[in-house]
Amino acid sequence: MEAHNSSFSTCRSYLRALSQTPSRLARRAFSVSTSYEEMSRIRARSGSDMRRTLRWYDLVGFGIGGMVGAGVFVATGKASRLNAGPAVVISYAIAGLCALLSAFCYTEFAVDMPVAGGAFSYLRVTFGEFAAFLTGANLIMEYVMSNAAVARGFTAYFGTAIGVSTAKWRLTVNGLPKGFNEIDVVAVAVVLLVTFIICYSTRESSVVNMILTVLHILFIAFVVLMGFWKGDWKNFTEPANPKNQSGFFPYGASGVFNGAAMVYLSYIGYDAVSTMAEEVRNPVKDIPIGVSGSVIIVTILYCLMAASMSMLLPYDTINVEAPFSAAFSGKSDGWKWVSNVIGVGASFGILTSLLVAMLGQARYMCVIGRSSVVPAWFARVHPRTSTPVNASAFLGIFTAAIALFTDLNVLLNLVSIGTLFVFYMVANAVIYRRYVNVGTTNPWPTLSFLSLFSVTSVIFTLIWHFVPPCKSKAFMLGACTIIAIAVLHIFHCTVPQAQKPEFWGVPLMPWIPCISIFLNIFLLGSLDGPSYVRFGFFSALAVLVYVFYSVHASFDAEEDGSFGQKNGEILKESAESEDPSLKV
């Protein structure tokens, strides 16, 4: 691009660009691209291509490694003690089904458009640039903050495993404010080591992840076997205190669903697998097996862990913070060493979840760089390693800097509100893309349906969480359910699909994506107030960045001809240029 054409070449150019912000927003904010454009011209902005070396078993490994972190050791205890009791096994099965439905939505996009951008690219081809940037920016910030917290968590779990206090691993600086005064060099070393691995090679990253994941699964298998061996079947139905509710469902059906909402957080991580799509050898076959297979395997592991813990202790005696470790550390019959083994297993889980999350965040940033809404420097793929080195190194150093001194209040068992929001958006996007062809289909019936269904889901969620138990509550919940099903059925019968996927699509459209929409809204309703404050702050910051930088950089790229044909031309180019060879 010529310097005089850039909005940032001189101070005068930038001020002139700012004066044109309203018109540029109108032109760029809702501009959409096509699958072909994402896989050709936009991908070419990275220079070298990412090497296609991954197979379905690599994706299964990444999915398991990303989901089965240390958080499951905590989430299981909390859900059982506070919500579901021994029926936490059913809670995990329900949550696993929910995760599978959401994974289907990701899979349809990833097979049709195997690029590294994940949800950012999916939203960009449906709802436009601004919606994609807003969700992508929130997702990256949540990735960085949670990865920093996970790295600091590794120090704590590893210390427990070898019997060394966390205080001995961290250096306290008295001059710094509380919460920022514990220097964690181990966390920094772990983040930088993982950064080096993901920069070096995706193939080698998969090998490292596979080794750590297998070790972690072996530790989980050990914990499960110990639970079944040392446990008692009567703990499935009898509490320790006879005054407490007994039976397999001590908190009833509502407790099971509340438990499912809590443990669903343990399934977060499969979305990072979709960012590997550009490096998969056979996307049509490998992505559906990899994503769905990892969710199914993790569901089985979680159900076995929940059953093991329910046998080990009565639900009303479970330690909510460390259920498995506490169950064995309190024993005086020579089994205290098992808690140390659990610490080792949790440490491996932390490393795999950190590795997969850092792979995902780098690829998100790479593709956001391709779209020019952040500097194109982030989009560069190294010709020798075939990895997005710039994005990986930048985010790795940023994560390490936060992990060094910040004691983030982001617990391992809490989902990021940004991640759930992205899941919600992707479910909406897969419906919109099936029923709307840009330039030829009237989008308002679909948009009206999605809005009405979301509003009904929000009302249901508010009633569930805030209306006290009574007969009228059951009536209101039933009324919302009937309205939602009726709206969905009317839409299904009256609005035809504008296009169907060529290779793999979500079955039972639009029922499955709508269930995913409802579940994500329901889970969003279970999050605490500070999560919404953080999400609002990050969103406001992202809007400012978009208004003062991204929209102008994107406008410059369109003027330069890098991308960004008018919406009316999209369908024509897509029809003329679609090349199936790009998808396999």
N, C-alpha and C positions, 0 to 999 in steps of 0.2 A: 504494500500500500504506500502511495506517495505521502510524504509528510504533510503536505498542505491539504490533503484530503482527510486527514485524521482529526477527530474531535479533540485529541489530546496533544497535538503537535505544538501548539502555543497556548498561552493563557487566553489570548483573544479568541482563538478557535474554540476553546472549552467554554468560555462565556457565551459565545454564539450558540454552541450546542445546547447549553442549559436553557437558553431562551426558546429553543425549539423542542423542549422536553415534552410538552403536551402532544404535539403532533407525532413525535417519535414514539411515544408510548402508545398512541392510537395505532401506529403502523406495526410496531414490533411485539407489544405485550401479548397479543392473541394470535400471532403468526405461528403457523404450524409447519412442520416438515413432513416428509414421507419416509417410509421404511427404506426405500431405495436411496434417498438422499442421505439418510443417517449412515447407510452402509457403504456409500461411495464418496461423494465430495466431502462430507463432514468428517468421515473417518480418515480421509487422506490428509487432513490437517495435522495429524500426528506424525507425519513423515513415514517412518517405518511401520510395518504391521506388527501386531502382536501375534506370536507364533501359535498355531493351532496344535497343541500337544496334549490336551486333556481329554480323557475318556469318561464314560459314565461313572466308573468306580472312583475316579478322582473327585467328581462332583459329589458323590455320596460321602466320601471322606471329608470334603470341605463342609458339607451340610451338617454332618454329625459333629465335626469339630467346632463349627460355629454355634451350634445349639447347646451341646452338652458341656456347659461350663461349670463353674463352682456354684452358680446360683441355684441349681436344682437341689443341692444339699440343704439349702435354706428354705426354698419355696415349698418343698414337700412337707416339712415340719409345720410351717405356718398354716398352710391350707388344711392340713389334717387337724391341728389343735384348735384353730379358730373358726373353720368353715364346714368341713365335710366329714371329719372323723375318719374311720376306716374306709369310707366310700370315696376317699381321695383317689383311689384307683380308678373309679368311674370318672372322676373329675379330669384326670389325665387323659383318659380315652376320649372324652368329649372335646377337650382342648386340642388333642391331636387331630381329631376330625376337622375342627375349625381351622387349624393351621394348614391342613391338606387342601381345604377349599380355597384358602387365600393363595396357597402355592400354585394352584391350578391357574389362577389369574396371571401370576408372574410367568408361568410356563408358556402360556399362549403367546405372550409378547416376545419372550426370549427365543422361542423357536422361529417365529415369523421374522424377528429382527435381532439376530445374534450379534449385538454390539455390547460394549463394556459399560454402557451408561445406566443399565438397570432402570429403576423407576424414573430417573430423570429423562431418559430417552422416551420411555413409554408415555409419559405425560406431555412431552414436547410434541409428539406426533398426534396427540388428541386434543388437549386443552390449551396448548400454546406455550410460548416461551416463559411468560411471567409465572404461571402456575408451576412449571417445571423448575424454574430457578428458586422459587420460594420453598418448595418441598425439598429440593436438592440441597440448598444451603442449610436448612434446618437439619437434614439428615447428616450432613458432614459434620456439623457442629456437635450433634449428639454422639456421632461416632467418636470424635476426638475426645470429648469429655468422658464418655463412658470407658473408652480404651485407657485413658489416664487413670481412672478409678480402678479398672481391672488390673492394671500393672501394679498399682499400690496394693491391691488385694493379694497379688502373688507373693509379695513380701510377707504378709501376715500368714498366709496358708503354708508357705514354705518354712517359715519360722516354726509354726506348729508341728510340721512334719518332722523336723529334726530336733525339736525341743528347745529352740532358742527364742527368747522373747522378742517381739517386734521392736520394742524400744531399743534393743541392742543393734538393730539393723538401721535405725533411723537416727539422724543427728538433729538435735533440737537447738534452734537458734533463738535465744531469748529476745533479741531485738525486733523480731518479726511478729505481726499480730497472730493470735490464735487461729488455727486452721490453715495458716500459711507458714508455720514455723518448724515443721518436721521435714527435714531434707531426706528424701528417699533415693539414694544412689542406686540401689538394687533395681527399683522400678525403671529408672532411666536406662540402666544397662540392658534390661530385658526388652524395652521398647526399641532401643537402637539395634540390638541383635536381630530382632524380628524385622526391622526396617531393612537391614542389610540383606537378609534372606529373601524378602519379597522383591528387592531391587535386583538381586543377582539372577533369579530365574523363577518363573511360575512353576515350571516342571519340578525344580528342586524344592520349591515351597510346598508343592503337593506331597512330595516324598516325606519331608519333615512332618507335615500335618498328619500324614497317614501313620507314621511311626508313633507320634504322640497320641493320636486318637486310639490306635490299637492298645497302647499301654493304659490309656484312660479307661477304655471299655473293660480291660482286664481287671482294673481296680474296682470298677462298678460291679462286675460279675462277682468279685470277691465279697463286696459289701452285701450284695443280694444273697449269696450263698450263706454268709454268716448270719444274716437276718432270718432266713428260713431255718437254719440249723439251730440257732440259739433262741429263736422265737417260739411263740405259743399260739395255736390257732384260736384259743378262746379270746385273745386280744382283739380279734375282729368284731366281737359282739359285746364284750364285757369291759366297762371302764374300771379304772382303779378305785374311783370313788363311787359307791353305789348310788349316791344322791344325783350324780350326773346322768344325762340321757344315755340309754344303752342301745344296743343293736348296731347293725351295719350302717344304718342311716340315722345317726343320732341328731343331726340338724335338719333332717328332711330333704326334700328335693331342692328347695331353695339353697340349702347349704352346699349341695353338690354343684350347682351352677355357679354359686359364688366362689367355690373352690376352683372350678374350671377357669373362671376369670383370673384368679390369682396365679394359677400354675401355667396359664397360657403364656405368661411372660417368659417361661423357660424355653419356649419354642422360637423365640426371636433369634434370628441368625441365618435362616434359610434365604433371606432376601439377598444376602451378600453373594450367594451362589449365582444368582442371575447376572451379576457383574462379570462373571467368568465366561459368559456366552461367546464372546469374541475369540476366546482361546480354546474352544471346544472343537474337536475334530469332526464330529458329526452331530450338529445341534439338533436335528430332527429326532434322532434316536436317543442321544446321550442326555439332553437336558430334561425331558420328562422323567426318565429313569432316575437321574441324579437328584433332582429336586424332590419328587414324590417319594422315591425310595428312602432318602435320608429322613424325611418327616415320619414315614412309617416305622423305620428302625428305631428312631428316637422315641416314638410313642411307646413301642414295646419295652424299651429300656426303662422309660419313666414309670410305666405301669408296674414293672417288676420291682423297681426301687420302692415305689409307694406300698406295694404289697409286703415287701420285706420289712419296711419300717413299721407297718401296721401290726405285723406279727411280733416284732421285737418289743414293742411297748404298747400299753393301753393309750388310746389317743389323748386322754386328759393328763398324761404325765410326760408328753413329748416336749423337749426343749425347742422352742420355736426358732432360736438363733442357730443352733448346731445340733440338729436331731440325732444324726448318726454318731457323730463324735461323742456327744454327751451320753448316749446310750451305753457306750463301751467304756468311756473314761471313768464313769461312776461305778464300774464293776470291780469287785475285790477278789475275783477268782482267776486272776492272771490274764484278763482280756483287755487291759488298758492299752496295750500296744496297737490294738486295732484302730484306735482313734488317730494314732500317728500314721498308719497306712492310709486312712481316709484323707488325711492332710496331704499326703503325697499324691493321691489320685486327683484331689481337687486342684493341686498345683498344675498337673498335666492338663486338666480341663481349662484352666485359665490360659495356659499358653496356646492351646489350639483355638480357643475363642478369640484370643487377641490376634493371632496370625490371620485367621479368616476375616475378622473385622477390618484389619489394616489393609489386607488385599482389596476388600470391598471399597473402603473409603478412598483409596488411591485411584481406583478405576472410575468411581463417581467423579472425582475431581478432574481426571483426565478428560472425560467426555464433556464435562461442563466447560473445560478449556477449549475443546473443539468448537463449541457453540459460540465462542467469543464473548460470553457474558462474564468471564474472568480472563485474565491474560492467557494468550495462546501458549505461553511458556509451559503451562501445566499440562498441555496436551501432548508434549513431545514423548515419543516412544523411542527408547535407545536402540540403535540398529543392531548392537551385539547381543544385548540381553533380551530384547523384544518385550521389555516391561516399561511401564510409565514411570521412569526413574525420577523425573522432576517432581511429580505429584507425590510419589511414595516418600521421597526424601524430605520434602517440605512438611508434609503432614506428620511424618515420623518425628522430625525434630520438634515440631509444634506440640505433639502429644507428649514427648519426653520432657519438654520444658514445663508443661502443666503438671505432669506426674512428679517432677522433682520436688515441688514445695507445696502443692495445693492438695489439701485433704478434702477432696470433693464429696459432697453429700449426695452421691449417686450410688445407691446400693446395687449389688449384683443381681438381686432378684426383682428389681423394678424396671419395667420397660420404659423406654423413652417415648414420650408423648409424640415426638416427631416421627418415630418409626411407625406407630399405630396410625398416625395421620396419613403417612405415605401408603400404608396398606389400604386404607379407606379410599384414597385417591386412585390407586391402581385398579381396585375393584370397579369403581365408577368408570374409569377409562376403558376397561375391556368391554363394558356394555356399550358405551358411547361409540367405540370404534366399530363394533359389530353392526350397529343400527344407523350409523351416520356416515355417508360418503361426502367429504368436503366438496362443496360446489354443486352437488346434484341432489342431495337429500336435505329436507327441512329438519334442522336439528332440534326445534322447539318441543316436539312431542317427547323426544328422549330426555332432553334437559328438564322438562316439566316433571316427567316421571321420576327421574333421579332425585330431584329436589323434594318432591312429595314423599317419596319413600324414605329419604333421609330425615325429613321433619317428623314423620311418623315414628321412626326408630329413635329419634332424640326424645320424643314425648314418652315412649315406652320406657326408655332408660331412666328418665327423670322420675317417672312414677315408681319404677322398681327400687331406685336408690333412696328416694326421699319421702314417699308416702308411707305412713306407718301401716302395719298389717291390719287389714279389715276386709269385710266383704266387698266394699266398694272398690278397693284396690284390685282385687281379682277381676271384678267387672271391667275396670278401666284397662287393665292389661289385656284382657280378652278382646275388648273392643279395638284396641290398637293393633292387635295381631290380626283380627279379621279385616280391618281396613287395609293393612299392609299387604295381606294376601290378595285381597280384592283388586287393589291398585296394580299389583304385580301381574295378576291374571289378565286384567283388561289390557295392560300394555302388551303382554305376550300375544294376545289374540288379535290386537288391532294394528300393531306396528310391525311391519315385516323387517327382517334383517337385510341390511343393505349389502353386506359382504360376509363371506365365511372364510375362515382361515384355510390356507392351502394345504398345510401339513398336519397341524395339531391344534385343537381348540378346546376350550372349556366345555365339558358336557352339560346338558340340561340348561342351556342358556335361555333366559337370564336368571334362573332360580339360584344357581350356585353363587354367582357373583353378588346377588342381592343378599343371600345369607351372610356372605363375607362382609358386605357393607354394614348389615345390622350388627354383627358380632363385634366389628371394630368400633362402631359407635358405642355399643354396650360397654366395651372394655375402656374406652376413653372416659366414660362416665364414672368408672371406678377409680380413676387417678385422683391424686390429691391436688389441692389448690396451688402449692408451689410449682407443680409441674406445668400448670397452665400459665403461671406468671413467667416461668422460664421460656416456654414456647412463645408467648406473646412478645417477650423481649427479643428473642432471636429473630422472630418474624419481622418485627419492626426494624431491626438492624438490617435484615436481608432486603427489605423494601427500600431503605435508604441507599444501600449499595447499588441496587438495581436502578434506582432513579438517577443517582449521581454518577454512576459509571457504566453499569452493564448495558442499559438500553442504548447508550451512545456508542459503545464498542460494537454492539450487535448491529446497529444502524450502519456503522462504518463498514463492517464486513459485508452487509447486504449491498451497499453501494459499490463495494469493490468487486462484487460478483462471486464472493466465496460461497454464499448460499443465500437462501431466503427469497425464492420466487413468490410471486403473489398467490394468495389462496386460490384464486380462480384458475391458476395454471397448474396447481398441484395434481389434480386428478389426471390431467392430460399427460404430464410428465410421468406420473406413476404408471399409467397404462402403457405408455410407449416404451418406457425404459426398464420395466420390471424384469429382472433377470433371476430366474430360480437358482442359477448356479451360485449366486451370492449367498444363498441361505443354507447351503449344505457344505 
